[in-house]
Structures are given as structure tokens and as C-alpha cells.
Amino acid sequence: MADSDLLTLTISELAPRIKAKEISPVELTEAALAQADRLQPKLNSFITLLHDQARAQAKEQEAALMRGEYRGPLHGIPIGIKDNIATAHIRTTVGSKVLADHVPEEDALVVTRMKEAGAIILGKENLEEFAAGPTSNNLHYGAVHNPWNLDHIPGGSSGGGGANVAAGVTFASLGTDLGGSVRGPANFCGVVGMKQTYGRVSQRGLQVTSFNGDHIGPMTRSVSDSALVLQAIAGYDPLDPSTVPVPVPDFSEFLDRGLSGLKMGVPSDYYFDMLDPEVEAAVRLAIDAMAELGVEVRPVALPSMKYAGAMRIAGMADSIVTHEPLIEKGRDDYGPTVLYRTLAGQFILGRDYSKALKVQRIIKEEYAKVLQDVDFLVTPSAPVAAWPISSETVNIAGADYPVRGPGAGMTSRCTSPSNSTGLPAMSVPCGFTEGGLPIGVQLIGRPFEEPLLYQAAQAYEAVSPSLGLRPAIAGTS
């Protein structure tokens, strides 16, 4: 099979062929590295490419395969790791100059689990500085470019991962999601992004994290691939008190159960209040398509969401605490947007922090009540499609909002609430703008009910207008 054909496959398509020794992990890795080298000047999706290590891992996985030691569906699969997730003896910059020489002593647990599953790490992926923003326009390592249109952002903060998965460089990438940083790039790059329930996956080894709502999650080319990657990284970690000792189901077992008999809630407020018309049209068509597949559609109300902005106060306070030692070490090495955004957290009073947590509790209770009557919610993944890298503002429903600094949170207003509630949420491609930029639909579920989300997402994916489409840049011509 030609390299270009190999790179168009999904993990679910590759895995049985690798297991049958029809496709070599070495062959697949060489094809992925060649694609990475070809596209890096255009996408700028990596901070560190790991040619030698990836080749060594591929040879190890091929030898294991020949010994009959098949490690599962990720065996021999090239992946990317966001550069704020620790990798032993490999620099982990968090996209900042202040940590340009930071080399962790051990892998994050998710990296260990991916290696144990047989995955091959191609490199550390570019991101917004300190994972703090929606653009992945990094002042120190350069902007990441959207493979559907190189002049546009790929989303943030896990932009390198979203771009790589869409462009046929990696078959999956691990990103982090504190306000939509997995689902945002998935939306803008036309791939699948999962933010599982808070506590489902260990955060150990996630650098400069918040204490409130950060997640590590997969970006993949298909819903079934997402289920395979989450299977590998999920599970209780006795060294991470944020994880919950609940059983990890076989996520793939639920994929083909369809939508018939399920109830889907469509919020009548907040999520649909501020939308680009093309985004709303695509999401409404996705809702209609799911209804035709047998799901019962019910309008639901989330009136407390008008206070959702208050939940950001807690995150601002967390940020100054996690950044303090680094600011003392290298304040001049910070980009100005991140620095001033972080410093604002020192002016938050204890009373303000407590009020933010009170609002968070009220909103959590409201979601819990609504999700007693429906199985999942459906919303837009973002209020707009990807905007040009050069833009300083983005227009949402007739008003301009900044894309960096104060006010930039408006671009992630559809994703960030699920970080505060901890509920599982995923973005699935649902169409394109007239300009050819991807649009995503978001599904939100009950705690630890990722299987049901995968069930619904798999059913919709089969009829999505985005199914099977890849950006032209992913080809070898």
C-alpha cells in the first residue's frame, strides 16, 4: 500500500491489518515522519520532532509483533503529544520561553499508558503559550496553521494536535482541555475531540495545570478511534487524587447501538444565543439528522447559564498560584498576553472565589436536573468557525470580540462550561462553511457516561456531511 493511502486510514482500519502483519509499524512510522517533515514548514504543528526515538519505538513494536506480543489496537500507531504533557528526558516547553529547557524526569501517566498500548510518539506538539488561549498563535514558537486553510487558526490551545490529526500526520494526538482546548481544535480542524468526565483520566504529568477542571483527552479522525484512545488512557491513578476509582467500560462495545430510544436535549438558551449563521445552520441540520435516526428531541432550559462567566474567576485565581514560581524565575520570558492575564488573578478576593464556586455549584445542579430527563445535550462546539491568524478580533452575532487577552473567552463560550461542570463532552464534525472551514457539533453527557456519548456520536458520524473528507494538504501532491 502506498504511503499516501496508509495515512488516510483510521486507527480502527489500521489495527486489524497491523495485527495480521499486513502493515508494518516501521513502514507506518516512516510514512508518518515523512508527512510530518513535509508539512512542518506549512503547519508548524510540532515544537519537537522525535525522528530517532519514533524509529526506535517502531522497531521495538515491530519486533514485539513478530514475537506474537500484540498489545492492542494502538500497537504501532504514530501519535502526537501536546507539549505541556511530561515526557521523560524530552523537553516539555508548555509553549513558553520560560520553560524552553525544561526536561521532565518521568512520563505523564497517559504517556506511559499509550506506550504500554504500543503507540509510537512522533513528537511534542505546538500549542498556545501555557495552553492559555483559543488560537495556538504562539509568540515564541510560531503560529500553528489550520490544514484546511493555512491562513486560519487551528484552534487552541491544542492546535498542533488538531492540525496533525486532520492533516494525516498523526493518527491521534493527546491534548489538554481546561476551557475547550481539545474540543476547540477538533472543531476548527474537522476532527473528533473528547473531554471525558473529570476524574476519568489521570492529570499526573500535566504541566502548569489548574486545580479546577483541566483534562487530558484525545483528538482523532473518527469516533471509534476516540473510543480506542480513551480506553488506553482511562483509569484510576492512586497517585492522582483527582481521579475516581470507577470501572472503565469497553467504550467500543457501545458504538453500534444507534440512537433509537434515546432522548436528546437542545438548550433553548445560552448555547444558541450568540452564533455565526453558518454555524447555527450546520448544527441545526445535525440535530435534524439525529432526529431522523430515532432520537427524541426535547427542548431544555438552563437559565443559570447566564451567570457562566463568573466561573472563570476561580480559574484566574488558580492561574496565579500555578504561575507564581515561574513568573519569579523568568517574568521577562513570558508573552505579554499570558503574563497580564495571569497577573490579574492576584486581585481576586477570597469572597469572589467563593462566589465563583457557588455559581459553579448552582450550574452543576441545573445540569444534573436537566440530564435526568434527557440522555445527552447537543450544542454548537464553537460560536464561529476558524478565523484568520492575522485577526485581532472575531465577529460573533454582530459584535467584535478580541481573540487574545480579556474578552477572548467568548470564542470558547460553548466548551468552557463543561470544564467547570466536569461533564463529558465531545466535538464531532458536522459540516463546513461556504469558505470550506470545518464546523463541529458538541454532545454533553452525564458523569462517566462516555459510552452513551460514543454511541450517539458514532450514529451521527455515519450521516455527517463531513464523513471521510480530509484537507487537500493531507495528500502527497
C-alpha positions as CSV (number, residue, x, y, z in Angstrom):
1,M,0.0,0.0,0.0
2,A,1.3,3.5,-0.9
3,D,2.3,5.8,2.0
4,S,-0.4,8.3,0.9
5,D,-3.0,5.6,1.3
6,L,-1.7,4.5,4.6
7,L,-2.0,8.0,6.0
8,T,-5.7,8.3,5.1
9,L,-6.7,5.3,7.3
10,T,-8.1,5.5,10.8
11,I,-6.8,3.5,13.7
12,S,-9.8,1.3,13.6
13,E,-9.0,0.4,10.0
14,L,-5.2,0.0,10.6
15,A,-5.3,-2.1,13.8
16,P,-6.6,-5.4,12.3
17,R,-4.1,-5.1,9.4
18,I,-1.2,-4.5,11.8
19,K,-2.3,-7.4,14.0
20,A,-2.4,-9.6,10.9
21,K,1.1,-8.3,10.0
22,E,-0.1,-6.9,6.7
23,I,1.2,-3.4,7.7
24,S,4.5,-2.9,9.5
25,P,4.8,-0.4,12.4
26,V,8.1,0.6,10.9
27,E,6.6,1.3,7.5
28,L,3.7,3.2,9.0
29,T,6.0,5.3,11.2
30,E,8.3,6.2,8.3
31,A,5.3,7.3,6.3
32,A,4.1,9.5,9.2
33,L,7.5,11.0,9.8
34,A,7.8,11.8,6.1
35,Q,4.4,13.5,6.2
36,A,5.5,15.4,9.4
37,D,8.7,16.7,7.7
38,R,6.8,17.7,4.6
39,L,4.1,19.6,6.4
40,Q,6.0,21.1,9.3
41,P,7.1,24.2,7.3
42,K,3.4,24.8,6.4
43,L,1.6,23.8,9.6
44,N,4.3,24.5,12.3
45,S,2.5,21.9,14.3
46,F,5.4,20.5,16.3
47,I,7.8,22.1,18.8
48,T,10.0,19.0,18.9
49,L,10.0,16.2,16.3
50,L,11.4,12.9,17.6
51,H,12.7,11.1,14.5
52,D,15.2,8.8,16.2
53,Q,13.0,7.9,19.1
54,A,10.0,7.2,16.9
55,R,12.0,4.9,14.7
56,A,13.4,3.1,17.7
57,Q,9.9,2.6,19.2
58,A,8.6,1.4,15.8
59,K,11.3,-1.2,15.6
60,E,10.5,-2.3,19.1
61,Q,6.8,-2.6,18.4
62,E,7.5,-4.5,15.1
63,A,9.8,-7.0,17.0
64,A,7.1,-7.5,19.7
65,L,4.5,-8.1,16.9
66,M,6.7,-10.7,15.3
67,R,7.1,-12.4,18.7
68,G,3.3,-12.6,19.0
69,E,3.1,-9.9,21.6
70,Y,0.2,-7.9,20.1
71,R,-0.6,-5.0,22.5
72,G,-4.0,-4.0,21.2
73,P,-5.4,-1.6,18.6
74,L,-2.8,1.1,19.3
75,H,0.1,-1.2,18.6
76,G,2.4,0.6,16.1
77,I,0.2,3.6,15.7
78,P,2.0,7.0,15.4
79,I,0.6,9.7,17.7
80,G,1.4,13.2,18.9
81,I,1.7,14.6,22.5
82,K,0.9,18.2,23.3
83,D,4.0,19.9,24.7
84,N,2.5,20.5,28.1
85,I,2.3,16.8,28.9
86,A,5.5,15.5,30.5
87,T,7.8,13.2,28.5
88,A,10.8,11.6,30.2
89,H,14.1,13.1,29.1
90,I,12.4,15.0,26.3
91,R,11.9,18.7,26.7
92,T,8.4,19.9,27.6
93,T,8.2,23.6,27.0
94,V,4.5,24.3,27.6
95,G,4.8,26.6,24.7
96,S,6.8,29.1,26.7
97,K,10.2,30.6,26.6
98,V,10.5,30.4,30.4
99,L,10.4,26.5,30.1
100,A,12.4,26.2,26.9
101,D,14.9,23.9,28.6
102,H,12.6,22.0,30.9
103,V,13.2,18.3,30.7
104,P,11.0,16.1,32.9
105,E,12.4,13.0,34.7
106,E,9.4,10.8,34.0
107,D,6.5,10.4,31.6
108,A,3.0,11.6,32.4
109,L,0.8,8.6,33.2
110,V,-1.1,9.0,30.0
111,V,2.2,8.8,28.0
112,T,3.2,5.7,29.9
113,R,-0.2,4.1,29.2
114,M,0.0,5.0,25.5
115,K,3.5,3.5,25.2
116,E,2.3,0.3,27.0
117,A,-0.5,0.1,24.4
118,G,2.1,0.1,21.7
119,A,1.7,3.7,20.4
120,I,4.7,5.5,18.8
121,I,5.3,9.1,19.7
122,L,6.3,11.3,16.7
123,G,6.8,14.4,18.6
124,K,5.7,17.2,21.0
125,E,3.1,19.4,19.5
126,N,2.8,23.2,19.3
127,L,0.2,25.0,21.4
128,E,-0.8,28.3,22.8
129,E,1.7,29.6,25.3
130,F,0.9,27.9,28.7
131,A,-2.2,26.5,27.0
132,A,-3.9,29.8,27.7
133,G,-5.9,30.8,24.6
134,P,-8.0,29.7,21.6
135,T,-5.6,30.4,18.7
136,S,-2.3,28.4,19.0
137,N,-0.7,31.6,17.7
138,N,2.5,31.1,19.8
139,L,4.7,34.1,20.2
140,H,7.8,32.0,20.9
141,Y,7.5,29.0,18.6
142,G,5.3,30.5,15.9
143,A,1.7,30.1,14.9
144,V,0.1,26.8,14.1
145,H,-1.8,26.8,10.8
146,N,-5.1,25.2,10.0
147,P,-4.7,22.5,7.4
148,W,-8.0,23.4,5.7
149,N,-6.8,27.0,5.2
150,L,-3.2,27.9,6.1
151,D,-4.1,31.5,6.8
152,H,-6.5,30.5,9.6
153,I,-6.1,29.3,13.2
154,P,-6.4,25.7,14.1
155,G,-8.0,26.5,17.4
156,G,-6.3,26.4,20.8
157,S,-4.7,25.6,22.9
158,S,-4.0,22.1,21.5
159,G,-3.7,23.4,17.9
160,G,-0.7,21.4,16.9
161,G,-2.6,18.2,17.7
162,G,-5.7,19.1,15.9
163,A,-3.7,20.2,12.8
164,N,-1.7,17.0,12.8
165,V,-4.7,14.6,13.1
166,A,-6.5,16.5,10.3
167,A,-3.5,16.6,8.0
168,G,-2.7,12.9,8.2
169,V,0.5,13.4,10.2
170,T,-0.7,11.6,13.4
171,F,-3.5,9.1,13.8
172,A,-4.3,10.5,17.3
173,S,-3.0,13.3,19.5
174,L,-3.3,13.8,23.2
175,G,-4.3,17.4,24.1
176,T,-5.4,19.1,27.2
177,D,-8.7,20.8,27.8
178,L,-9.2,23.5,30.5
179,G,-11.8,25.6,28.5
180,G,-12.2,23.7,25.3
181,S,-8.6,23.1,24.3
182,V,-9.2,19.6,22.9
183,R,-12.7,20.3,21.5
184,G,-11.8,23.7,20.1
185,P,-9.0,22.4,17.8
186,A,-11.2,19.4,17.0
187,N,-14.0,21.7,15.9
188,F,-11.8,24.1,13.9
189,C,-9.8,21.3,12.2
190,G,-12.7,18.9,11.5
191,V,-11.7,16.0,13.7
192,V,-13.2,14.3,16.8
193,G,-12.2,15.7,20.3
194,M,-13.2,14.1,23.6
195,K,-13.1,15.8,27.0
196,Q,-14.1,12.9,29.2
197,T,-15.6,13.2,32.7
198,Y,-13.3,14.9,35.2
199,G,-11.6,12.1,37.2
200,R,-11.8,9.5,34.4
201,V,-8.2,10.2,33.2
202,S,-5.1,11.0,35.4
203,Q,-3.7,14.5,35.2
204,R,-0.4,13.4,36.7
205,G,2.4,14.8,34.5
206,L,0.2,17.6,33.1
207,Q,2.4,20.7,33.4
208,V,1.2,24.0,34.9
209,T,-2.3,22.8,35.3
210,S,-5.3,24.5,37.0
211,F,-6.7,22.9,40.1
212,N,-10.2,23.2,38.7
213,G,-11.3,21.4,35.5
214,D,-8.2,20.6,33.5
215,H,-8.3,17.3,31.4
216,I,-6.1,15.3,29.1
217,G,-8.1,14.0,26.2
218,P,-7.8,12.5,22.6
219,M,-8.2,14.1,19.2
220,T,-8.8,11.5,16.5
221,R,-10.1,11.1,12.9
222,S,-13.2,9.1,13.9
223,V,-15.4,8.4,16.9
224,S,-14.3,4.8,17.0
225,D,-10.7,5.9,17.2
226,S,-11.5,8.2,20.1
227,A,-13.0,5.3,22.0
228,L,-9.8,3.2,21.4
229,V,-7.5,6.0,22.7
230,L,-9.7,6.8,25.7
231,Q,-9.7,3.1,26.5
232,A,-5.9,3.2,26.8
233,I,-5.6,6.3,29.0
234,A,-8.6,6.0,31.3
235,G,-8.5,4.5,34.7
236,Y,-7.9,5.3,38.4
237,D,-4.4,6.6,39.4
238,P,-3.7,6.1,43.1
239,L,-1.1,8.9,42.8
240,D,-3.6,11.4,41.4
241,P,-6.3,12.4,43.9
242,S,-8.4,13.9,41.1
243,T,-9.1,10.5,39.6
244,V,-12.1,8.5,40.6
245,P,-12.0,4.7,41.2
246,V,-14.8,3.8,38.9
247,P,-14.7,0.8,36.4
248,V,-13.6,1.6,32.9
249,P,-16.1,0.0,30.5
250,D,-15.3,-1.2,27.0
251,F,-16.1,2.1,25.2
252,S,-16.1,0.4,21.7
253,E,-18.8,-2.0,22.8
254,F,-21.4,0.7,22.7
255,L,-20.6,2.2,19.3
256,D,-23.1,0.4,17.1
257,R,-26.2,0.7,19.3
258,G,-27.8,3.6,17.4
259,L,-29.9,6.5,18.6
260,S,-33.3,4.9,18.7
261,G,-34.8,5.1,22.2
262,L,-32.5,7.9,23.4
263,K,-33.6,11.4,24.4
264,M,-31.6,14.4,23.3
265,G,-31.8,17.8,24.9
266,V,-31.4,21.0,22.9
267,P,-30.8,24.0,25.1
268,S,-33.2,26.9,24.4
269,D,-30.8,29.4,26.0
270,Y,-27.1,30.3,26.2
271,Y,-25.5,27.9,23.7
272,F,-27.6,29.2,20.8
273,D,-27.7,32.8,21.9
274,M,-24.6,34.0,20.0
275,L,-23.8,32.1,16.9
276,D,-22.5,32.7,13.4
277,P,-25.4,31.9,11.0
278,E,-23.4,29.2,9.1
279,V,-22.5,27.5,12.4
280,E,-26.1,27.5,13.6
281,A,-27.4,26.2,10.3
282,A,-24.9,23.3,10.3
283,V,-25.7,22.4,14.0
284,R,-29.5,22.6,13.4
285,L,-29.0,20.2,10.4
286,A,-27.1,17.8,12.7
287,I,-29.9,17.9,15.2
288,D,-32.4,17.1,12.4
289,A,-30.2,14.2,11.2
290,M,-30.1,12.7,14.7
291,A,-33.8,13.1,15.0
292,E,-34.2,11.1,11.7
293,L,-32.0,8.4,13.2
294,G,-34.6,7.9,16.0
295,V,-33.5,10.1,18.9
296,E,-36.3,12.0,20.7
297,V,-35.5,15.7,20.6
298,R,-36.6,17.8,23.7
299,P,-36.0,21.5,24.3
300,V,-34.4,22.1,27.7
301,A,-33.7,25.3,29.7
302,L,-30.5,26.2,31.5
303,P,-31.4,29.6,32.9
304,S,-28.5,29.8,35.3
305,M,-26.0,29.7,32.4
306,K,-26.4,33.5,32.1
307,Y,-24.0,33.6,35.1
308,A,-21.5,31.2,33.4
309,G,-18.9,33.9,33.1
310,A,-18.5,34.1,36.8
311,M,-17.0,30.6,36.9
312,R,-13.8,31.9,35.2
313,I,-13.0,33.8,38.4
314,A,-11.9,30.6,40.0
315,G,-9.7,29.7,37.1
316,M,-8.0,33.1,37.3
317,A,-7.1,32.6,40.9
318,D,-5.8,29.1,40.2
319,S,-3.6,30.5,37.4
320,I,-1.7,33.0,39.5
321,V,-0.9,30.3,42.1
322,T,0.4,27.8,39.5
323,H,2.4,30.5,37.7
324,E,3.9,32.4,40.6
325,P,7.2,30.4,40.8
326,L,7.7,30.7,37.0
327,I,7.0,34.4,37.0
328,E,9.6,34.9,39.7
329,K,12.1,32.8,37.7
330,G,11.6,34.4,34.3
331,R,9.0,37.1,34.1
332,D,10.6,38.6,31.0
333,D,10.3,35.3,29.1
334,Y,6.5,35.4,29.3
335,G,4.5,36.6,26.4
336,P,2.6,39.8,27.4
337,T,-0.9,38.4,26.9
338,V,-0.3,35.4,29.1
339,L,1.5,37.4,31.7
340,Y,-1.1,40.1,32.1
341,R,-3.9,37.6,32.0
342,T,-2.2,35.7,34.8
343,L,-1.3,38.7,37.0
344,A,-4.9,39.7,37.1
345,G,-5.6,36.6,39.3
346,Q,-3.8,38.2,42.3
347,F,-6.5,40.7,42.7
348,I,-9.3,38.2,43.2
349,L,-10.6,38.2,46.8
350,G,-11.5,35.1,48.7
351,R,-15.1,36.2,48.7
352,D,-15.0,36.4,44.9
353,Y,-13.5,33.0,44.6
354,S,-16.2,31.6,46.9
355,K,-18.9,33.2,44.9
356,A,-17.5,31.7,41.7
357,L,-17.6,28.2,43.3
358,K,-21.2,28.9,44.4
359,V,-22.2,29.7,40.8
360,Q,-20.4,26.6,39.7
361,R,-22.4,24.5,42.2
362,I,-25.7,26.1,41.1
363,I,-24.9,25.4,37.4
364,K,-23.8,21.8,38.2
365,E,-27.1,21.2,39.9
366,E,-29.0,22.6,37.0
367,Y,-27.3,20.3,34.5
368,A,-27.8,17.3,36.8
369,K,-31.6,18.1,36.9
370,V,-31.8,18.5,33.1
371,L,-29.9,15.3,32.5
372,Q,-32.4,13.3,34.4
373,D,-34.9,14.0,31.7
374,V,-32.6,13.5,28.6
375,D,-29.7,11.3,27.9
376,F,-27.4,13.9,26.5
377,L,-27.3,17.5,25.3
378,V,-26.4,18.8,21.8
379,T,-24.9,22.3,21.3
380,P,-22.5,24.0,18.9
381,S,-18.8,23.3,19.6
382,A,-17.9,27.0,19.0
383,P,-19.9,30.1,18.1
384,V,-17.8,30.7,14.9
385,A,-15.6,28.8,12.5
386,A,-11.8,29.4,12.4
387,W,-10.8,33.0,11.8
388,P,-7.6,34.3,10.1
389,I,-4.4,34.1,12.1
390,S,-3.9,37.8,11.5
391,S,-7.2,38.8,13.1
392,E,-7.2,40.7,16.3
393,T,-11.0,40.4,16.7
394,V,-13.7,38.0,15.7
395,N,-17.3,38.8,14.9
396,I,-19.9,36.8,16.8
397,A,-23.5,37.7,16.2
398,G,-22.7,41.2,15.0
399,A,-20.3,42.2,17.8
400,D,-16.5,42.1,17.7
401,Y,-14.6,40.3,20.4
402,P,-10.8,40.1,21.0
403,V,-9.1,36.8,20.2
404,R,-6.4,37.3,22.8
405,G,-6.5,38.7,26.3
406,P,-9.6,39.9,28.2
407,G,-12.8,39.0,26.3
408,A,-11.2,36.2,24.3
409,G,-13.2,33.7,26.4
410,M,-16.2,34.5,24.2
411,T,-14.8,32.2,21.5
412,S,-14.8,29.2,23.9
413,R,-18.2,30.0,25.5
414,C,-19.7,26.8,24.2
415,T,-16.9,24.5,25.6
416,S,-15.7,26.0,28.8
417,P,-18.9,25.3,30.9
418,S,-18.2,21.6,30.7
419,N,-14.8,22.1,32.3
420,S,-16.5,23.7,35.3
421,T,-19.2,21.0,35.5
422,G,-16.8,18.2,34.8
423,L,-19.3,16.6,32.5
424,P,-18.1,14.6,29.5
425,A,-18.3,16.5,26.2
426,M,-17.1,15.8,22.7
427,S,-16.9,17.6,19.4
428,V,-17.8,15.8,16.2
429,P,-17.5,17.3,12.7
430,C,-20.9,18.3,11.2
431,G,-20.2,20.3,8.1
432,F,-18.3,23.3,6.6
433,T,-18.7,27.0,6.0
434,E,-19.0,28.2,2.4
435,G,-15.3,29.0,2.7
436,G,-14.5,25.4,3.4
437,L,-13.8,25.6,7.1
438,P,-15.0,22.9,9.4
439,I,-17.9,23.2,11.9
440,G,-18.5,20.9,14.8
441,V,-21.4,19.8,17.0
442,Q,-20.9,19.2,20.7
443,L,-22.5,16.4,22.7
444,I,-22.6,16.6,26.5
445,G,-23.5,13.7,28.8
446,R,-23.9,12.6,32.4
447,P,-20.9,11.8,34.6
448,F,-19.0,8.7,33.5
449,E,-21.4,8.0,30.7
450,E,-18.9,8.4,27.9
451,P,-20.2,5.1,26.3
452,L,-23.5,6.8,25.7
453,L,-21.8,9.8,24.1
454,Y,-19.8,7.4,21.8
455,Q,-23.0,5.6,20.9
456,A,-24.7,8.8,19.9
457,A,-21.7,10.3,18.2
458,Q,-21.0,7.1,16.2
459,A,-24.6,7.1,14.9
460,Y,-24.4,10.7,13.8
461,E,-20.9,10.4,12.3
462,A,-22.2,7.9,9.8
463,V,-24.5,10.5,8.2
464,S,-22.4,13.6,8.8
465,P,-21.6,15.7,5.7
466,S,-18.0,15.7,6.9
467,L,-17.6,12.0,6.8
468,G,-14.4,10.9,5.0
469,L,-13.4,14.4,4.0
470,R,-9.8,15.4,4.5
471,P,-8.0,18.7,3.7
472,A,-6.2,18.8,0.4
473,I,-2.9,19.4,2.1
474,A,-3.1,15.9,3.6
475,G,-2.3,14.5,0.2
476,T,1.2,13.9,-1.1
477,S,0.8,16.1,-4.3
